[in-house]
Amino acid sequence: MFLNTSIEILFTAFEAAIIAQILKFIGYLITHQTINFKILTTTGGMPSSHSAGTVALATVVGYICGFESVEFAIAAGFAIIVMYDAAGLRRAAGKTAAQLNKLMEEINEGKSIDPSAKLKELLGHTPFEVFVGALLGILIAYLNHFILF
């Protein structure tokens, strides 16, 4: 179909991220017994769609250009930075938001608080969520490159 083209690379990266988001939605549905469409557009959770998308991109670039190519090195470097950010900086920001939200509740105990003023706490990923997202990305890249394309 689009063998060894940029279409394959872009399709694989987006497909991996979308599948990860769908898996989050299904996981939420199973654990909470309720449908929450916001899960499809939020960050954080299992598996990491950021990891899945960037690792799928790097993997398929490796298949097409070679794992010793400059293109693969750039894509892999990009994936590493994104995964480090997801598990590090954004995770820390989420923990900070949780503490600030708790502090605000303690300060305003007994008073009505605007719940929309709360900070978003689910920003980043645990290292395991990042790892599972990366594995999902590798799997999708493999299936696309060797089976679909």
C-alpha positions as CSV (number, residue, x, y, z in Angstrom):
1,M,0.0,0.0,0.0
2,F,2.2,2.9,1.3
3,L,5.3,0.7,1.7
4,N,8.2,2.6,3.3
5,T,6.8,6.1,3.1
6,S,6.2,9.0,5.4
7,I,2.5,8.0,5.3
8,E,3.4,4.7,7.0
9,I,5.4,6.6,9.7
10,L,2.7,9.1,10.4
11,F,-0.1,6.6,10.3
12,T,1.7,4.2,12.7
13,A,2.5,7.0,15.2
14,F,-1.1,8.3,15.3
15,E,-2.6,4.8,15.3
16,A,-0.5,3.8,18.3
17,A,-1.5,6.9,20.3
18,I,-5.2,6.5,19.4
19,I,-5.1,2.8,20.4
20,A,-3.5,3.7,23.7
21,Q,-6.3,6.2,24.4
22,I,-8.9,3.7,23.4
23,L,-7.3,1.1,25.8
24,K,-7.5,3.8,28.6
25,F,-11.2,4.3,27.8
26,I,-11.9,0.5,28.0
27,G,-9.9,0.2,31.2
28,Y,-11.9,3.0,32.8
29,L,-15.1,1.5,31.6
30,I,-14.2,-1.9,33.2
31,T,-12.9,-0.5,36.5
32,H,-15.6,2.2,37.1
33,Q,-18.5,0.5,35.3
34,T,-19.4,3.9,33.7
35,I,-18.6,5.6,30.3
36,N,-16.4,8.6,30.5
37,F,-15.6,10.1,27.1
38,K,-13.2,12.6,28.6
39,I,-10.7,9.7,29.1
40,L,-10.2,9.8,25.3
41,T,-8.7,13.3,25.4
42,T,-7.0,13.4,28.8
43,T,-3.3,12.9,29.6
44,G,-2.0,10.4,32.1
45,G,-3.1,6.9,32.8
46,M,-2.4,3.4,31.5
47,P,-0.9,3.0,28.9
48,S,0.9,6.2,28.0
49,S,-0.3,7.3,24.5
50,H,2.7,9.7,24.4
51,S,5.1,6.7,24.7
52,A,3.1,4.5,22.4
53,G,3.0,7.2,19.6
54,T,6.7,8.3,19.9
55,V,8.1,4.8,20.2
56,A,5.9,3.6,17.3
57,L,7.3,6.5,15.3
58,A,10.9,5.6,16.2
59,T,10.4,1.9,15.6
60,V,8.9,2.3,12.1
61,V,11.6,4.8,11.2
62,G,14.1,2.2,12.3
63,Y,12.5,-0.4,10.1
64,I,12.4,1.9,7.1
65,C,15.7,3.8,7.4
66,G,17.7,1.3,9.5
67,F,18.4,1.3,13.2
68,E,21.8,2.8,12.5
69,S,20.4,5.8,10.5
70,V,20.4,9.4,11.5
71,E,16.6,9.5,11.1
72,F,16.2,6.7,13.7
73,A,18.6,8.5,16.1
74,I,16.5,11.6,15.9
75,A,13.2,9.8,16.3
76,A,14.6,7.7,19.2
77,G,16.0,10.8,20.9
78,F,12.6,12.5,20.5
79,A,10.8,9.4,22.0
80,I,13.2,9.4,25.0
81,I,12.7,13.0,25.8
82,V,8.9,12.6,25.6
83,M,8.9,9.6,27.8
84,Y,11.2,11.2,30.3
85,D,8.9,14.2,30.4
86,A,5.8,12.1,30.9
87,A,7.3,10.1,33.8
88,G,9.3,12.9,35.3
89,L,8.3,16.5,35.0
90,R,4.6,16.0,34.2
91,R,4.3,13.4,36.9
92,A,5.8,15.8,39.5
93,A,3.5,18.5,38.3
94,G,0.5,16.2,38.9
95,K,1.7,15.4,42.4
96,T,2.1,19.1,43.2
97,A,-1.4,19.8,41.9
98,A,-2.8,17.0,44.2
99,Q,-1.1,18.6,47.2
100,L,-2.3,22.1,46.3
101,N,-5.8,20.8,45.9
102,K,-5.7,19.1,49.3
103,L,-4.3,22.3,50.9
104,M,-7.1,24.4,49.3
105,E,-9.7,21.9,50.7
106,E,-8.2,22.2,54.1
107,I,-8.2,26.0,54.0
108,N,-11.7,26.3,52.7
109,E,-13.2,23.5,55.0
110,G,-16.8,24.2,55.6
111,K,-17.0,26.8,52.8
112,S,-18.2,26.1,49.3
113,I,-15.4,25.7,46.8
114,D,-15.7,26.0,43.1
115,P,-14.6,22.4,42.0
116,S,-13.7,23.7,38.6
117,A,-10.9,25.7,40.3
118,K,-9.1,22.5,41.1
119,L,-5.8,21.8,39.4
120,K,-5.6,18.8,37.1
121,E,-3.7,16.1,38.9
122,L,-3.4,13.4,36.3
123,L,-0.7,15.0,34.1
124,G,2.0,12.4,33.9
125,H,2.7,8.7,34.0
126,T,4.3,6.2,36.3
127,P,7.4,4.5,34.8
128,F,5.3,1.4,34.3
129,E,2.6,3.2,32.3
130,V,5.4,4.7,30.1
131,F,7.0,1.2,29.7
132,V,3.7,-0.4,28.6
133,G,3.0,2.5,26.2
134,A,6.5,1.9,24.7
135,L,5.8,-1.8,24.3
136,L,2.4,-1.0,22.7
137,G,4.2,1.4,20.2
138,I,6.8,-1.3,19.3
139,L,4.0,-3.9,18.7
140,I,1.9,-1.6,16.5
141,A,4.9,-0.5,14.5
142,Y,5.9,-4.1,13.9
143,L,2.4,-5.1,12.9
144,N,2.0,-2.1,10.6
145,H,5.3,-2.4,8.9
146,F,5.4,-6.2,8.4
147,I,1.7,-6.9,8.0
148,L,-0.4,-3.9,7.0
149,F,2.1,-2.0,4.8
